[in-house]
Amino acid sequence: MEEGGFDQKTALFLSVDEDSKEKQAWITALRLLAATPKTRKEMAQKLADRGYAPNVVQQTLQQLEKQNILDDRVYAANLLQRFRFMQPSGCGKMRFEMKRHGISSEIQEELMGDWTKEEEFNRAKEAAQGRWERLSQLSPEKRTKKVYDFLARRGFDFQICREVTAALGRIDED
């Protein structure tokens, strides 16, 4: 042990300069992004959880954004595409998920501002169609309830859930 209770390895670690910590944070950030895309908020939290100082975290985030490696707008657009086509969901769920991931309200409004009720109705009807057909053995009341609940869990507005289940019921009666 050296003076002050530190051995050589500990003393070496404590003397690591700020530039080296920034490089370590950069490498850590790139590894994290290679695993899964992240928003600025998520990346800041991951780096802070790994013990990087706030100034190092901020500098790393700025560098990532400067090089277009980290972009909340692109992340949000990809998230919306997933909810629009792969897992049809309502505007409520999409807004909730964007907020949960730390997407700013300005970006949310920019990306979702032109969505219409008609488009949301069509997405809800598309999502409900397969569920409606699979539940054909149930009574009409149970079938309607299950499809309504399915749509509500997907974040569709209650009015749209009612309209879609009513439309599917009318088609089934014909």
N, C-alpha and C positions, 0 to 999 in steps of 0.2 A: 504494500500500500504506500502510496505517496502522501505527501503532506495534504491535509484537509480531508483525508479519508477516501480519496479517489484512486483507483488503479489507472494504468495507462489507457486501457480501452475506454473507460468512462471519460477520462480527460479528453481523449481524442474525439469522442462523440460530442461532448459539450463544446468543443472548439469548432465544430462544423459551421462554416460561414453561411450567411443568409442565401448566397447564390446557390449553394449546394442544396439547401432546403427547397428552394424554388424549383430546381431541377428534379428533385425527388417528388415534389407535388405534381409537377408536369407529367412525369412518367406514371405516377399513380393515377392521375386523371385520364390519361390515354388508355391505360389498362381498364379502368372502370368503363370508359366509353366503348371500348372494344367488346366488352361483355354485353352491355345493353345501353341503348340511347338514354340520355338523361337531360333534364332541364337544368337551368342555372341553379335553381333552388336545391334540387336533389344533389347536384354535384358539390355545391357549397357544403351541404350537410355531410356528405360522404367524406370530403376532405377534412372537415372539422372533426368528425368522428375518429379520423386516423391521427389526430393530434397536431395538425398543421396550424400555425398561428393565423389569426384573421387577416393580417396583411398579406401573407403568403397565399392564402386562399383567394383573396380578391385579385391579386396580381395574376394568379394562374387562370382564374375565370376570365379576366380581361384578355389574356393572351389567347385562350381558347376561342373566345368570341371574335377577336381580331382576325384570326385565321379561319373563321367560319367552320370551326369544328363543333362548337357548341352554339345552338341557335334555337331559342324557345319557339319561334314562329314555325320553323320547319318541324320541330317535335310536335307541336300542336296540330299542324296540318296532317302529319302522319297518323296521329291519334284519331283525328276526325275521320280520316279515310278508313281506318280500321272499324270504327263504330258505324260508319255509313254503309260499308259494303260487306265486311266479314262478320260483324256482329251487329246487325241493324239495331240502333238504339235511338231513343228520343233525345231531344235537345236538352232536357233536364239532366239526363245521365252524362251527356257529353260535357255540359258546363261544369257539373260536379267533378268529373274526372280531370278536366283541365285545371280547375281550381286546386284539386288535391295534389296535382303535379307541380303547382306553382306557376302556372301560366297567368300572365297579367290580364286584367279585365279588358284592357285596350286590344290585346291580341285576340282575346275571345270574341269581342264585338266585331273586329275586323274579319275574322274567319267565319263567324256564324251570322253576321248581320243580314245576309241576303237569303237565309233559309225561310221558306214559306211553310204555312200550316199544311198546304196541299202536299208538299214534298214530304213532310213528316208523316202525314196520313198514309201516303203511298209506301213509305218505308215500314210503317207499322203493319199495314195490310200484308206486305210481302213477308215480314217476320212472322205474322200470325197464321198465314196460310198453311204452312207445313204442320204447325202445332194443331191447327183446327182439324186437319185431315187425320192425324195420328190419334186424335181423341174421338173419333167417330163412333166408337162403341158406347160412349157415355150418354147420359140423358142430356137433352139440350141445355138445361139449366146448369148442370155441372160442367159441361163442355164450355159454355159461355164464360162461366166463372173462372175456370182454369186458364183460358186464353186471355181474359181480361187481366188476371193476376200476372201472367207471363209478360204482357205488354207493360204493365205498371212497373214490374221489376226492371225492365229494360229502359225505364226513364221516360216513357211516353206520357203525355198529358192525359188526365182522366177523361176529358172530353173525347180525345182521339181514341182512347181505349174503348169507350162506349160506342162510338161511331163505327169502328172497325168490327167489333164483335156483332153489332147489329147488322152491318152489311154482310158479314159472313153467314149470319143466321138466315138472312133473306135469300142469299144465294143457295143455301142448303135446302130451304123450303121449296125453291123453284124446281 
